[in-house]
Amino acid sequence: AASQWAELGERGIAADPVAREPVQVEVDGIQVEAFFLSHGIPQDPADEIFNNGYVVTLEGIAFFHTGDIAGLQSFQPYALADREIDFAFVPHMFLNSSASQTTLERTVGMEYLFPAHYQYTYDPFNPDLLLQYHPQAVVFYGELGTWTMPLPATAAPPQPTATRTDSGEYVEFMTEDGVRLVGTYYPAPGNTAVVFAHMGISDQTAWQGFAARLAGEGMPALTFDFRCYGLSDCLGGDSSYYTTKDIRAAIGYLQGRGFERIVCAGASMGAAACVNATMREDLAGLVFIAGPRGYPMENLAYPRDLRNPGMPKLFIVSDQDRYTQVVPATTDLYTASPDPKQLVTYPSTLHGTELFDSEYGEQFSQVLLDFLLSLDEQP
């Protein structure tokens, strides 16, 4: 970028990092480390918009700015939590879930969090929701706001982070390109199993409570973290380019346990992964919650290339979902799908599995239970 601003002269210093290879520069005692952090748009990596994140260290105080990232999973390869980050500036739209607490603590571990990117997203800034999950975040409500850092003796105590449901079995499995994924398996006597795929703003914990409930009703379930999320490894780049490999690995894990009937249930990014899986695997059912149509996949097209067109399909979306593009994407996919199919909408702005923690939570859960249990063929 500096090369495009000739008027800066020698004051412009170019830093051109590539994935997993930061660039370090020191200027007058100020250390600057530039990281390639995926922007995520367009989805073809060759055409992706350029984005750098930076760690700037001044007199022992470290500032981390993400730039315009695709998601929190971008941080994982760089072990930022080992760098004792004092101040982190992170786009607000990735901070609206309990999973973001766990992810930031593990991947950044900053002392103070500053939400950023207020006015330039289709996801409106929601300080009340953000502060539910990050009560220590420093939120500015107007331009040129000020904040005074508290003295160490009066600093707020650390808040507890989200915990994982422990009623299932910790499992690991590998993708075809050698990435270790971590999941939680919930055993049950049924012979139809469900794999749950999480959103890009969460991890497998978003599904675990429901998966345990489903297993309690007699239907086996698997939650897992996509690569670069949660406890899974982060090889091969940004997760959104590899979701099909990851969901197929999860399906393969269930097949390895002897299941021939498998349902794929996903929300947002996970919904797109499930759609892609339906064109690669002979599935027993599809649950598509507030997702895009799917990521580009080797000239395959839905519904033309469905392996099992006759499988039951459930589509769910909030009719005012704050990620506005998923509303027509979900309804259009429903319209294009062959029978049997069902569409359920909620009068809400909540996105995907956020519905579990809303006034519609029990209704949402019951819709899922009724659909999934109807697919389970008891021995």
VEXDREN-2710 file (C-alpha; in Angstrom, 1 decimal):
% VEXDREN-2710
k/r/px/py/pz
1/ALA/0.0/0.0/0.0
2/ALA/2.8/2.4/0.8
3/SER/4.1/2.1/-2.8
4/GLN/0.9/3.6/-4.0
5/TRP/1.4/6.8/-1.9
6/ALA/4.5/8.3/-3.6
7/GLU/4.0/11.6/-1.7
8/LEU/5.0/9.9/1.5
9/GLY/8.5/9.5/0.3
10/GLU/10.8/7.8/2.8
11/ARG/8.1/8.1/5.5
12/GLY/6.2/5.2/3.8
13/ILE/7.5/1.8/4.8
14/ALA/6.0/-1.2/2.9
15/ALA/5.2/-4.4/4.7
16/ASP/4.0/-7.3/2.6
17/PRO/3.4/-10.3/4.8
18/VAL/2.0/-13.6/3.5
19/ALA/0.1/-16.2/5.4
20/ARG/2.0/-17.4/8.5
21/GLU/5.0/-15.2/7.7
22/PRO/4.8/-11.9/9.5
23/VAL/7.0/-8.9/8.6
24/GLN/8.8/-7.0/11.4
25/VAL/9.9/-3.4/11.2
26/GLU/11.4/-1.1/13.9
27/VAL/11.1/2.7/13.6
28/ASP/12.7/4.9/16.2
29/GLY/12.3/2.3/18.9
30/ILE/8.7/1.4/17.9
31/GLN/8.3/-2.3/16.9
32/VAL/5.7/-3.0/14.3
33/GLU/4.8/-6.5/13.2
34/ALA/2.5/-7.0/10.2
35/PHE/0.4/-10.1/9.8
36/PHE/-1.6/-11.3/6.8
37/LEU/-5.1/-11.7/8.2
38/SER/-7.7/-12.9/5.7
39/HIS/-10.3/-10.4/4.5
40/GLY/-12.4/-13.3/3.2
41/ILE/-14.0/-11.4/0.3
42/PRO/-14.1/-12.4/-2.6
43/GLN/-14.2/-16.1/-1.6
44/ASP/-11.6/-17.0/-4.3
45/PRO/-8.2/-16.5/-2.5
46/ALA/-6.6/-15.3/-5.7
47/ASP/-8.9/-12.2/-5.8
48/GLU/-9.2/-11.6/-2.1
49/ILE/-9.0/-8.0/-0.9
50/PHE/-5.7/-7.3/0.8
51/ASN/-5.7/-7.0/4.6
52/ASN/-3.0/-6.7/7.2
53/GLY/-3.2/-6.8/11.0
54/TYR/-0.6/-5.1/13.2
55/VAL/1.0/-5.5/16.6
56/VAL/2.7/-2.2/17.5
57/THR/4.8/-2.2/20.7
58/LEU/5.8/1.1/22.2
59/GLU/7.7/1.3/25.5
60/GLY/6.6/-2.3/26.4
61/ILE/2.9/-1.7/25.6
62/ALA/1.5/-3.8/22.8
63/PHE/-1.4/-2.7/20.6
64/PHE/-3.1/-5.2/18.2
65/HIS/-5.3/-4.0/15.3
66/THR/-6.9/-6.6/13.2
67/GLY/-7.8/-4.6/10.1
68/ASP/-10.8/-5.7/8.2
69/ILE/-10.8/-9.5/8.9
70/ALA/-13.0/-12.4/7.8
71/GLY/-13.3/-13.8/11.3
72/LEU/-11.6/-14.4/14.7
73/GLN/-10.2/-17.7/13.4
74/SER/-7.6/-15.7/11.4
75/PHE/-5.6/-15.1/14.5
76/GLN/-4.9/-18.7/15.5
77/PRO/-1.7/-19.3/13.5
78/TYR/0.2/-16.4/15.1
79/ALA/0.1/-17.3/18.8
80/LEU/-0.8/-13.7/19.7
81/ALA/-1.8/-14.8/23.2
82/ASP/2.0/-15.4/23.9
83/ARG/2.8/-11.8/23.1
84/GLU/1.0/-10.2/26.1
85/ILE/-1.3/-7.9/24.1
86/ASP/-2.4/-4.9/26.1
87/PHE/-5.0/-3.3/23.8
88/ALA/-6.8/-5.1/21.0
89/PHE/-9.0/-3.4/18.4
90/VAL/-11.4/-5.9/16.8
91/PRO/-14.4/-5.5/14.5
92/HIS/-17.6/-5.4/16.6
93/MET/-19.6/-7.9/14.5
94/PHE/-17.4/-10.8/15.6
95/LEU/-18.0/-10.1/19.3
96/ASN/-21.7/-10.9/19.6
97/SER/-21.5/-14.5/20.9
98/SER/-20.3/-16.5/23.9
99/ALA/-17.9/-18.3/21.6
100/SER/-16.0/-15.1/20.9
101/GLN/-15.1/-14.9/24.6
102/THR/-13.3/-18.2/24.4
103/THR/-11.7/-17.6/21.0
104/LEU/-10.3/-14.2/22.0
105/GLU/-9.0/-15.4/25.3
106/ARG/-7.2/-18.3/23.6
107/THR/-5.9/-16.6/20.5
108/VAL/-5.2/-13.0/21.7
109/GLY/-5.5/-12.8/25.5
110/MET/-5.6/-9.0/25.5
111/GLU/-5.9/-6.9/28.6
112/TYR/-8.4/-4.4/27.1
113/LEU/-10.8/-4.9/24.1
114/PHE/-12.0/-2.1/21.9
115/PRO/-14.8/-2.9/19.4
116/ALA/-14.2/-1.2/16.0
117/HIS/-15.6/-0.9/12.5
118/TYR/-18.9/0.6/13.7
119/GLN/-20.4/2.2/10.6
120/TYR/-19.2/0.1/7.7
121/THR/-21.0/-3.2/8.0
122/TYR/-24.4/-4.7/7.3
123/ASP/-24.4/-6.0/10.9
124/PRO/-25.3/-2.9/12.9
125/PHE/-23.3/-2.0/16.0
126/ASN/-25.2/-3.4/19.0
127/PRO/-23.3/-2.4/22.2
128/ASP/-25.8/-4.0/24.5
129/LEU/-25.4/-7.4/22.9
130/LEU/-21.6/-7.1/22.7
131/LEU/-21.3/-6.1/26.4
132/GLN/-23.3/-9.2/27.4
133/TYR/-20.4/-11.3/26.2
134/HIS/-17.5/-8.9/26.7
135/PRO/-18.5/-6.8/29.8
136/GLN/-15.0/-5.4/30.1
137/ALA/-15.0/-4.0/26.5
138/VAL/-14.3/-0.3/26.1
139/VAL/-17.2/1.0/24.0
140/PHE/-17.2/4.5/22.5
141/TYR/-20.7/5.8/21.7
142/GLY/-19.7/8.9/19.7
143/GLU/-16.8/10.4/17.8
144/LEU/-13.7/11.6/19.7
145/GLY/-14.8/9.7/22.8
146/THR/-12.2/9.4/25.6
147/TRP/-11.3/6.6/28.1
148/THR/-8.9/6.6/31.0
149/MET/-7.2/3.3/31.8
150/PRO/-7.8/2.3/35.4
151/LEU/-4.9/1.8/37.7
152/PRO/-3.9/-1.8/38.2
153/ALA/-5.3/-1.9/41.8
154/THR/-8.7/-0.9/40.6
155/ALA/-8.8/-2.9/37.4
156/ALA/-12.0/-5.0/37.0
157/PRO/-11.5/-8.7/37.8
158/PRO/-11.3/-11.1/34.9
159/GLN/-14.7/-12.5/33.8
160/PRO/-15.3/-16.2/33.5
161/THR/-15.1/-17.6/29.9
162/ALA/-17.6/-19.9/28.3
163/THR/-17.3/-23.5/29.1
164/ARG/-17.9/-26.5/27.0
165/THR/-20.6/-29.0/27.6
166/ASP/-19.0/-32.1/29.1
167/SER/-21.8/-34.7/28.8
168/GLY/-20.3/-36.0/25.5
169/GLU/-17.1/-37.7/24.5
170/TYR/-14.1/-35.7/23.3
171/VAL/-13.1/-37.0/19.9
172/GLU/-10.5/-36.1/17.2
173/PHE/-10.5/-36.9/13.5
174/MET/-8.5/-35.9/10.5
175/THR/-9.5/-34.2/7.2
176/GLU/-8.3/-35.6/3.9
177/ASP/-5.7/-32.8/3.7
178/GLY/-4.3/-33.7/7.2
179/VAL/-5.9/-31.2/9.5
180/ARG/-6.8/-32.4/13.0
181/LEU/-10.4/-31.5/14.0
182/VAL/-11.8/-31.7/17.5
183/GLY/-15.4/-32.7/18.2
184/THR/-17.8/-34.0/20.9
185/TYR/-19.7/-37.2/20.3
186/TYR/-23.0/-37.7/22.1
187/PRO/-23.9/-41.5/22.1
188/ALA/-27.5/-42.7/21.9
189/PRO/-29.3/-45.8/20.8
190/GLY/-30.7/-44.5/17.5
191/ASN/-29.3/-45.6/14.2
192/THR/-29.5/-42.2/12.5
193/ALA/-26.8/-39.7/13.6
194/VAL/-26.7/-35.9/13.2
195/VAL/-23.6/-33.8/12.6
196/PHE/-23.9/-30.2/13.7
197/ALA/-21.9/-27.5/11.9
198/HIS/-21.4/-24.1/13.6
199/MET/-21.5/-20.5/12.4
200/GLY/-18.5/-18.4/11.4
201/ILE/-19.1/-16.3/14.5
202/SER/-19.1/-19.2/16.9
203/ASP/-17.7/-22.7/17.5
204/GLN/-19.1/-26.1/18.4
205/THR/-20.2/-24.9/21.8
206/ALA/-23.2/-23.2/20.1
207/TRP/-24.6/-26.6/19.3
208/GLN/-23.6/-28.6/22.3
209/GLY/-26.5/-28.0/24.6
210/PHE/-29.0/-29.0/21.9
211/ALA/-26.9/-32.0/20.8
212/ALA/-26.9/-33.3/24.4
213/ARG/-30.7/-32.8/24.5
214/LEU/-31.1/-34.7/21.2
215/ALA/-29.0/-37.6/22.4
216/GLY/-31.2/-37.7/25.5
217/GLU/-34.1/-38.2/23.2
218/GLY/-32.3/-41.2/21.7
219/MET/-30.5/-39.8/18.6
220/PRO/-26.7/-39.8/18.4
221/ALA/-25.0/-36.5/17.6
222/LEU/-21.6/-35.0/16.8
223/THR/-20.5/-31.4/17.2
224/PHE/-17.1/-30.2/16.0
225/ASP/-14.9/-27.2/15.4
226/PHE/-14.1/-26.3/11.9
227/ARG/-10.4/-25.8/11.2
228/CYS/-9.1/-22.5/12.7
229/TYR/-12.0/-22.5/15.3
230/GLY/-12.2/-23.7/18.8
231/LEU/-9.8/-26.5/19.6
232/SER/-9.2/-27.7/16.0
233/ASP/-5.9/-27.1/14.2
234/CYS/-5.4/-24.4/11.7
235/LEU/-3.5/-25.7/8.7
236/GLY/-4.4/-24.9/5.1
237/GLY/-5.5/-21.3/5.5
238/ASP/-8.8/-19.6/6.3
239/SER/-11.6/-21.9/7.2
240/SER/-14.2/-20.7/4.7
241/TYR/-12.2/-22.2/1.8
242/TYR/-12.1/-25.6/3.4
243/THR/-15.5/-26.2/5.1
244/THR/-16.5/-28.9/2.7
245/LYS/-13.4/-30.9/3.6
246/ASP/-14.1/-30.4/7.3
247/ILE/-17.8/-31.4/7.2
248/ARG/-17.0/-34.5/5.1
249/ALA/-14.4/-35.5/7.7
250/ALA/-17.1/-35.2/10.4
251/ILE/-19.5/-37.2/8.3
252/GLY/-16.7/-39.8/7.8
253/TYR/-16.1/-40.0/11.5
254/LEU/-19.8/-41.0/12.0
255/GLN/-19.5/-43.4/9.2
256/GLY/-16.5/-44.9/10.9
257/ARG/-18.7/-45.5/13.9
258/GLY/-21.0/-47.6/11.8
259/PHE/-23.7/-45.1/10.9
260/GLU/-25.2/-45.4/7.4
261/ARG/-27.9/-42.7/7.9
262/ILE/-26.5/-39.3/8.7
263/VAL/-28.2/-35.9/8.9
264/CYS/-26.2/-32.6/8.4
265/ALA/-27.5/-29.7/10.4
266/GLY/-25.7/-26.4/10.0
267/ALA/-26.1/-22.6/10.7
268/SER/-24.7/-19.8/8.6
269/MET/-21.2/-21.0/7.5
270/GLY/-22.1/-24.4/8.7
271/ALA/-25.3/-24.4/6.6
272/ALA/-23.3/-23.7/3.5
273/ALA/-21.0/-26.6/4.4
274/CYS/-24.0/-28.9/4.8
275/VAL/-25.4/-27.9/1.4
276/ASN/-22.0/-28.7/-0.2
277/ALA/-22.0/-32.0/1.7
278/THR/-25.4/-33.0/0.1
279/MET/-23.7/-33.0/-3.3
280/ARG/-20.9/-35.3/-2.1
281/GLU/-22.6/-37.6/0.4
282/ASP/-25.8/-39.6/0.4
283/LEU/-27.3/-38.0/3.5
284/ALA/-30.6/-38.8/5.3
285/GLY/-31.6/-35.2/5.8
286/LEU/-30.6/-31.5/5.7
287/VAL/-31.1/-28.7/8.2
288/PHE/-30.2/-25.3/6.8
289/ILE/-30.3/-22.4/9.2
290/ALA/-29.7/-18.8/8.0
291/GLY/-26.9/-19.6/5.5
292/PRO/-25.6/-18.5/2.2
293/ARG/-26.2/-20.7/-0.7
294/GLY/-22.8/-22.5/-0.4
295/TYR/-19.2/-21.9/-1.3
296/PRO/-18.1/-22.5/-4.9
297/MET/-17.4/-26.2/-5.3
298/GLU/-16.0/-27.8/-8.5
299/ASN/-18.8/-27.0/-10.8
300/LEU/-21.4/-28.8/-8.6
301/ALA/-24.7/-27.0/-8.2
302/TYR/-27.6/-27.3/-5.8
303/PRO/-30.2/-28.9/-6.3
304/ARG/-29.1/-30.3/-9.6
305/ASP/-26.3/-32.4/-8.1
306/LEU/-28.0/-33.6/-4.9
307/ARG/-26.9/-37.2/-4.1
308/ASN/-30.3/-37.9/-2.4
309/PRO/-32.9/-35.5/-3.7
310/GLY/-35.7/-37.3/-1.8
311/MET/-34.2/-36.6/1.7
312/PRO/-36.3/-34.4/4.0
313/LYS/-35.1/-30.8/4.2
314/LEU/-35.7/-28.2/6.9
315/PHE/-34.9/-24.5/6.3
316/ILE/-35.0/-21.9/9.1
317/VAL/-34.3/-18.2/9.1
318/SER/-35.2/-15.0/11.1
319/ASP/-37.1/-12.8/8.7
320/GLN/-35.1/-9.8/9.8
321/ASP/-31.8/-11.5/10.3
322/ARG/-29.1/-8.8/10.8
323/TYR/-27.0/-10.6/8.1
324/THR/-29.6/-9.5/5.6
325/GLN/-28.3/-11.6/2.6
326/VAL/-29.1/-14.9/4.3
327/VAL/-32.9/-14.2/4.3
328/PRO/-33.3/-14.4/0.5
329/ALA/-30.5/-17.0/0.3
330/THR/-32.4/-19.3/2.7
331/THR/-35.8/-18.8/1.1
332/ASP/-34.5/-19.1/-2.4
333/LEU/-32.8/-22.4/-1.5
334/TYR/-36.0/-23.6/0.0
335/THR/-37.9/-22.8/-3.2
336/ALA/-35.3/-24.5/-5.4
337/SER/-35.3/-27.7/-3.3
338/PRO/-37.3/-30.7/-4.3
339/ASP/-39.8/-32.1/-1.8
340/PRO/-40.0/-33.1/1.0
341/LYS/-39.1/-29.7/2.5
342/GLN/-40.2/-27.3/5.2
343/LEU/-39.6/-23.6/5.8
344/VAL/-39.8/-22.0/9.3
345/THR/-39.3/-18.3/9.9
346/TYR/-39.1/-16.2/13.1
347/PRO/-39.9/-12.5/13.5
348/SER/-36.4/-11.6/14.7
349/THR/-33.1/-10.0/13.9
350/LEU/-31.1/-12.9/15.5
351/HIS/-28.8/-15.0/13.4
352/GLY/-28.7/-18.8/13.2
353/THR/-28.1/-20.6/16.5
354/GLU/-28.5/-17.3/18.4
355/LEU/-32.2/-18.3/18.4
356/PHE/-31.4/-20.8/21.2
357/ASP/-30.9/-18.0/23.7
358/SER/-33.9/-16.0/22.6
359/GLU/-37.6/-15.8/23.4
360/TYR/-38.0/-18.3/20.5
361/GLY/-35.5/-20.7/22.0
362/GLU/-37.8/-23.5/23.1
363/GLN/-39.9/-23.2/19.9
364/PHE/-36.8/-23.3/17.8
365/SER/-35.5/-26.3/19.7
366/GLN/-38.8/-28.2/19.4
367/VAL/-38.9/-27.6/15.7
368/LEU/-35.4/-29.1/15.4
369/LEU/-36.3/-32.0/17.7
370/ASP/-39.5/-32.9/15.8
371/PHE/-37.8/-32.8/12.5
372/LEU/-34.7/-34.8/13.5
373/LEU/-36.4/-37.4/15.6
374/SER/-38.8/-38.0/12.7
375/LEU/-35.7/-39.1/10.6
376/ASP/-34.4/-41.6/13.2
377/GLU/-35.2/-45.2/12.3
378/GLN/-35.2/-47.0/15.6
379/PRO/-33.7/-50.6/15.4
END
